[in-house]
Amino acid sequence: MPLMPLRTIVGRFGTAIAGLGLILFFAALAPNFASAANLVNVLNDTAFLAILAIGFTLSFTVAEIDLSIAEVASLAAVICGWLIQLGQPALVAAGSALATGCLLGLVNGWGVTVLRVPSLIMTLGMAAIAKGLAYKVTQGVAFVGSWPTSFTGLARGAVFGVPNLLIWLAAVTLFAYVLVNWTRIGAHMSATGEADEAARRSGIATARMKLAGMALSGLLASVMAVLLAANLSSAAPSMAGDYLLYAIASALLGMTMFEPGKPNIAGTAFAAFVLKALGNGLVLFGAPYYMQDIVLGAVIVGSVAWSAGIMKKAAFKV
């Protein structure tokens, strides 16, 4: 079997190798970075970000941008918290939150495919609506208190020593990876994102694929919301707001690795871990809090430039 050319290795795995190198750098030099407790914390934090980012990646797969994911997640969390406070069973509260996210994702998809509103505008509008509804439900305050262990256990604890959050992360990542790479629907979603008109002419129901991508984005935002609320035993109207840019950065950085220039689930999940490890390492080094934002902005710009360069080379066969 012939060896993969060095240029191909760098193109496909260069940023992933760089990310791994960064993690090893922090493990060697950052105080306590490599401790078991710290690594578990980083992985648990990665679970929230990666699940949200994978949802964004699924919308990106059909060439749409879902900027409402963070506000939809916050609304789903407060719906969940509200029902818990009312004494509803954990299953009812979590199910209602998931239904909320999926419904709002479907509305986004309907606006994009039926009303022909660009996804950037549609999801910005949905973000504002979801934020307003979240404040309406909570009256501007957080739901806190003693939450039932039947609910908090979704995110806390472990199974055979594996934290529950990592099990959820693995399950979501596997589901999304199998969907995109091994199913007919996933193939149609990818074809829709790569060449909408060509896919439509070949018989693919592109509108349905876009609807599916947006619905899955909303659904995974609500999955993240339920886990975040369960982990914190609280729900606030803006609790997921800080995750938006990191989710976008994870998806974009993920496009520079494994399948360069394409949204891909494995890349997104690994990129989320790299970003969380980077933030944790900077904190342990005593870097100012604003450094994370500066680095995040550089990652977004750099990953888009890298992906654009790869796609241009592919187009011109350079």
C-alpha positions as CSV (number, residue, x, y, z in Angstrom):
1,M,0.0,0.0,0.0
2,P,1.6,3.3,-1.1
3,L,2.4,5.9,1.6
4,M,0.3,9.0,1.7
5,P,2.3,12.0,0.3
6,L,3.6,14.5,2.9
7,R,1.6,17.3,1.2
8,T,-1.6,15.2,1.6
9,I,-0.8,14.4,5.3
10,V,-0.3,18.1,6.0
11,G,-3.4,19.1,4.2
12,R,-5.7,16.6,5.9
13,F,-4.1,16.3,9.3
14,G,-1.9,19.4,9.7
15,T,-4.2,21.4,12.0
16,A,-5.2,18.3,14.0
17,I,-1.5,17.5,14.6
18,A,-0.9,21.1,15.5
19,G,-3.8,20.9,18.0
20,L,-2.4,17.8,19.5
21,G,0.9,19.4,19.8
22,L,-0.6,22.4,21.6
23,I,-2.3,20.0,24.1
24,L,1.1,18.2,24.7
25,F,2.7,21.6,25.2
26,F,0.2,22.5,27.9
27,A,0.5,19.1,29.4
28,A,4.3,19.6,29.7
29,L,4.4,23.2,30.9
30,A,1.0,24.4,32.2
31,P,0.6,23.8,36.0
32,N,-1.8,20.8,36.7
33,F,-3.0,20.7,33.1
34,A,-2.2,17.0,32.8
35,S,-3.8,16.1,36.1
36,A,-6.7,13.6,35.9
37,A,-9.1,16.1,37.6
38,N,-8.3,18.9,35.2
39,L,-8.5,16.7,32.1
40,V,-11.9,15.4,33.2
41,N,-13.1,19.0,33.6
42,V,-11.8,19.9,30.1
43,L,-13.5,16.9,28.6
44,N,-16.8,17.7,30.4
45,D,-16.7,21.3,29.2
46,T,-16.0,20.0,25.7
47,A,-19.2,17.9,25.8
48,F,-21.4,21.0,26.0
49,L,-19.5,22.9,23.3
50,A,-19.1,19.9,20.9
51,I,-22.8,18.9,21.1
52,L,-23.8,22.5,20.2
53,A,-21.1,22.7,17.5
54,I,-22.1,19.4,15.9
55,G,-25.7,20.8,15.6
56,F,-24.3,23.9,13.9
57,T,-22.2,21.6,11.6
58,L,-25.3,19.7,10.5
59,S,-26.9,23.0,9.4
60,F,-23.6,24.0,7.7
61,T,-23.6,20.6,5.9
62,V,-26.7,21.7,4.0
63,A,-25.1,25.1,3.3
64,E,-27.1,27.0,5.9
65,I,-25.9,29.0,8.9
66,D,-27.8,28.7,12.2
67,L,-27.0,31.6,14.4
68,S,-29.9,30.9,16.8
69,I,-28.4,27.9,18.4
70,A,-27.2,29.6,21.6
71,E,-30.5,31.4,22.2
72,V,-32.5,28.3,21.3
73,A,-30.5,26.4,23.8
74,S,-31.1,29.0,26.5
75,L,-34.9,28.9,25.8
76,A,-34.9,25.1,25.9
77,A,-33.0,25.2,29.3
78,V,-35.5,27.6,30.9
79,I,-38.5,25.6,29.6
80,C,-36.9,22.6,31.2
81,G,-36.2,24.5,34.4
82,W,-39.7,26.0,34.5
83,L,-41.3,22.6,34.3
84,I,-38.9,21.2,37.0
85,Q,-39.9,24.1,39.3
86,L,-43.6,23.2,38.7
87,G,-42.9,19.7,39.9
88,Q,-43.2,18.0,36.5
89,P,-41.2,14.7,36.1
90,A,-37.7,15.0,34.7
91,L,-38.7,13.1,31.6
92,V,-41.5,15.5,30.8
93,A,-39.2,18.5,31.4
94,A,-36.4,17.2,29.3
95,G,-38.8,16.0,26.5
96,S,-40.4,19.4,26.4
97,A,-37.0,21.1,26.1
98,L,-36.0,18.8,23.2
99,A,-39.3,19.4,21.5
100,T,-38.8,23.2,21.8
101,G,-35.4,23.0,20.2
102,C,-36.6,20.8,17.4
103,L,-39.7,22.9,16.7
104,L,-37.7,26.1,16.5
105,G,-35.2,24.4,14.2
106,L,-38.1,23.3,12.0
107,V,-39.4,26.9,11.9
108,N,-35.9,28.1,10.9
109,G,-36.0,25.4,8.1
110,W,-39.4,26.5,7.0
111,G,-38.4,30.1,6.8
112,V,-35.4,29.2,4.7
113,T,-37.1,26.7,2.3
114,V,-40.6,28.1,2.0
115,L,-40.3,31.8,2.8
116,R,-36.9,32.0,1.0
117,V,-35.4,34.0,3.9
118,P,-31.6,33.7,3.9
119,S,-30.6,31.5,6.9
120,L,-28.4,34.3,8.3
121,I,-31.4,36.6,8.6
122,M,-33.9,33.9,9.6
123,T,-31.8,32.5,12.4
124,L,-30.8,36.0,13.7
125,G,-34.5,36.7,13.9
126,M,-35.2,33.4,15.7
127,A,-32.4,34.2,18.1
128,A,-34.1,37.4,19.1
129,I,-37.5,35.6,19.4
130,A,-36.0,32.8,21.5
131,K,-34.2,35.3,23.8
132,G,-37.4,37.3,24.3
133,L,-39.4,34.1,25.1
134,A,-36.7,33.0,27.6
135,Y,-36.9,36.3,29.5
136,K,-40.7,36.0,29.4
137,V,-40.7,32.6,30.9
138,T,-38.2,33.5,33.6
139,Q,-39.2,37.1,34.1
140,G,-35.5,37.8,33.9
141,V,-34.3,35.6,36.8
142,A,-32.8,32.2,36.9
143,F,-34.5,29.0,38.0
144,V,-32.4,27.6,40.8
145,G,-33.0,25.3,43.7
146,S,-33.0,21.7,44.7
147,W,-33.5,19.8,41.5
148,P,-34.3,16.1,41.5
149,T,-31.5,13.6,41.0
150,S,-33.5,11.9,38.3
151,F,-32.8,15.0,36.2
152,T,-29.3,16.1,37.4
153,G,-28.1,12.6,37.0
154,L,-28.3,13.0,33.2
155,A,-25.2,15.1,33.4
156,R,-23.6,14.2,36.7
157,G,-22.0,10.9,37.8
158,A,-20.4,8.2,35.8
159,V,-21.0,4.8,34.3
160,F,-18.2,2.3,35.0
161,G,-15.9,5.3,35.7
162,V,-16.8,7.1,32.5
163,P,-18.5,10.5,33.2
164,N,-22.0,10.8,31.9
165,L,-21.2,13.9,29.9
166,L,-18.6,12.0,27.9
167,I,-21.1,9.2,27.2
168,W,-23.5,11.8,25.9
169,L,-20.8,13.4,23.8
170,A,-19.8,10.0,22.3
171,A,-23.4,9.1,21.6
172,V,-24.1,12.5,19.8
173,T,-20.9,12.4,17.9
174,L,-21.4,8.8,16.7
175,F,-25.0,9.5,15.7
176,A,-24.1,12.6,13.7
177,Y,-21.0,10.9,12.1
178,V,-23.1,7.8,11.1
179,L,-25.9,10.0,9.8
180,V,-23.6,12.1,7.6
181,N,-21.2,9.5,6.4
182,W,-23.1,6.2,6.3
183,T,-26.8,7.0,5.5
184,R,-28.7,8.0,2.4
185,I,-30.0,11.1,4.1
186,G,-26.5,12.1,5.1
187,A,-25.3,11.7,1.5
188,H,-28.2,13.8,0.3
189,M,-27.5,16.5,2.9
190,S,-23.9,16.7,1.8
191,A,-24.8,16.8,-1.9
192,T,-27.3,19.6,-1.1
193,G,-24.6,21.6,0.7
194,E,-22.0,21.1,-2.0
195,A,-24.2,21.9,-5.1
196,D,-27.8,22.7,-4.3
197,E,-29.0,23.0,-7.9
198,A,-27.1,19.9,-9.1
199,A,-28.5,17.9,-6.3
200,R,-32.1,19.1,-7.0
201,R,-31.7,18.2,-10.7
202,S,-30.5,14.7,-9.7
203,G,-33.7,14.1,-7.8
204,I,-32.7,15.0,-4.3
205,A,-35.4,16.8,-2.2
206,T,-33.0,19.6,-1.3
207,A,-35.7,21.6,0.6
208,R,-36.3,18.6,2.9
209,M,-32.6,18.2,3.4
210,K,-32.2,21.8,4.5
211,L,-35.2,21.4,6.7
212,A,-33.6,18.3,8.3
213,G,-30.3,20.1,8.8
214,M,-31.9,23.0,10.6
215,A,-34.2,20.8,12.7
216,L,-31.2,18.7,13.8
217,S,-29.3,21.9,14.7
218,G,-32.2,23.0,16.9
219,L,-32.6,19.5,18.4
220,L,-28.9,19.2,19.4
221,A,-29.0,22.8,20.8
222,S,-31.7,21.6,23.2
223,V,-29.8,18.4,24.0
224,M,-26.9,20.6,25.1
225,A,-29.3,22.8,27.0
226,V,-30.8,19.9,29.0
227,L,-27.3,18.6,29.9
228,L,-26.1,22.1,30.9
229,A,-29.2,22.7,33.1
230,A,-28.8,19.3,34.7
231,N,-25.1,19.9,35.4
232,L,-25.7,23.3,36.9
233,S,-29.0,22.7,38.6
234,S,-30.2,26.0,37.2
235,A,-31.6,27.6,34.1
236,A,-31.1,31.2,33.0
237,P,-32.3,33.1,29.9
238,S,-28.8,33.7,28.6
239,M,-27.0,30.7,30.0
240,A,-25.8,29.4,26.6
241,G,-24.9,32.8,25.0
242,D,-21.2,32.5,25.4
243,Y,-21.1,29.2,23.5
244,L,-22.2,30.7,20.1
245,L,-18.8,31.9,18.8
246,Y,-17.0,28.9,20.2
247,A,-19.4,26.6,18.4
248,I,-18.9,28.4,15.2
249,A,-15.1,28.4,15.7
250,S,-15.3,24.6,16.4
251,A,-17.1,23.9,13.1
252,L,-14.9,26.2,11.1
253,L,-11.7,24.8,12.6
254,G,-13.0,21.3,12.1
255,M,-13.2,22.1,8.4
256,T,-9.4,22.4,8.3
257,M,-8.8,18.8,9.4
258,F,-9.7,15.2,8.3
259,E,-11.9,16.4,5.4
260,P,-10.4,19.8,4.6
261,G,-12.8,22.4,3.2
262,K,-15.9,20.4,4.2
263,P,-18.0,20.5,7.4
264,N,-17.3,17.2,9.2
265,I,-18.3,15.8,12.5
266,A,-15.0,14.3,13.6
267,G,-13.2,17.6,12.9
268,T,-15.8,19.6,14.8
269,A,-15.6,17.4,17.9
270,F,-11.8,17.4,18.0
271,A,-11.7,21.2,17.3
272,A,-14.1,21.7,20.3
273,F,-11.7,19.8,22.5
274,V,-8.7,21.8,21.2
275,L,-10.4,25.1,21.9
276,K,-11.4,24.0,25.4
277,A,-7.9,22.8,26.1
278,L,-6.5,26.0,24.8
279,G,-8.7,28.1,27.0
280,N,-7.9,26.0,30.0
281,G,-4.2,26.1,29.3
282,L,-4.2,29.9,29.0
283,V,-6.0,30.2,32.4
284,L,-3.4,27.9,34.0
285,F,-0.6,30.0,32.6
286,G,-2.3,33.1,34.2
287,A,-3.1,34.8,30.9
288,P,-5.6,37.7,31.0
289,Y,-9.2,36.6,30.5
290,Y,-9.5,38.6,27.2
291,M,-6.7,36.5,25.6
292,Q,-9.3,33.8,25.0
293,D,-11.4,36.1,22.9
294,I,-8.4,37.3,21.0
295,V,-7.3,33.7,20.3
296,L,-10.8,32.7,19.4
297,G,-11.1,35.5,16.8
298,A,-7.8,34.5,15.3
299,V,-8.9,30.9,15.1
300,I,-12.1,31.9,13.3
301,V,-10.3,34.0,10.7
302,G,-7.5,31.6,10.2
303,S,-9.7,28.5,9.8
304,V,-11.9,30.2,7.2
305,A,-8.8,31.4,5.3
306,W,-7.3,27.9,5.4
307,S,-10.5,26.2,4.2
308,A,-11.0,28.8,1.5
309,G,-7.5,28.2,0.2
310,I,-8.0,24.5,0.2
311,M,-11.3,24.8,-1.7
312,K,-9.7,27.2,-4.3
313,K,-6.8,24.7,-4.8
314,A,-9.3,21.9,-5.3
315,A,-11.3,23.9,-7.8
316,F,-8.3,24.8,-9.9
317,K,-6.5,21.4,-9.2
318,V,-3.5,23.2,-7.8
